[in-house]
């Protein structure tokens, strides 16, 4: 079998982690701000964020966000990783380091993690093929959060990760996330599916069948699909019409990554409901009555 040229092998991620014992972690935690603690909470729940995503959530400018993230990494509060790509390299991906994981556990009255456990989590995250998908999900929700921060009367009231959302759905379906977005005109609670094009259209329509089953169980929420291309979006709508010629049993709305219109998911008309030809804003989707249904309930820990 011929050997690939050396530079075509996938490069391992570059991982930067500052080791710290539990005692050292608590000592280094002095001076953490309320915003720092909010960042630790986000990372505990959503696992990994880029500097731009952190900016949308908590900062006023990318420069200040990068400066603070670097300072927190140097103290061991955060760990970071990225892959070398041609040309250049990826932006850093930030997650909890030894200090951050210990501080957050102490603040939430949870057992302090072993340093080896934190190291393993960082390495698994850095090497997981699922991490880019997770960052894609977080990109969508942080854009909603950033839009809410920029506009009066808007707020991202809920943002649940996959694990919490799946548990609230009783295992019937496993969305990539659940959110509730409010603007001055209404509130939309929704499930989110981040499609990268690797699954078949039959798999996507099978998911919609599961959402219909969830609706029969009493949890009726629209499902927002983000698709990688307009062609993929069009093919999904054809597949939905073919499977449900009389109308899809739950509200499905899609958007495409290469949409030609402005692509702010919170404020622009980029969502195409199944069975329709006109794109809607999130507010217009809420006006269709979806927000009147009860939200899924998180199970008690």
Helices and strands as residue ranges (DSSP letters): G 6-8, E 14-16, H 22-28, H 34-46, E 49-50, H 51-58, H 62-74, E 78-82, E 93-96, H 98-107, H 115-127, H 131-150, E 155-160, H 162-168, E 177-183, E 186-194, H 201-216, E 222-227, H 230-243, E 252-256, E 271-273, E 279-280, H 282-287, G 290-292
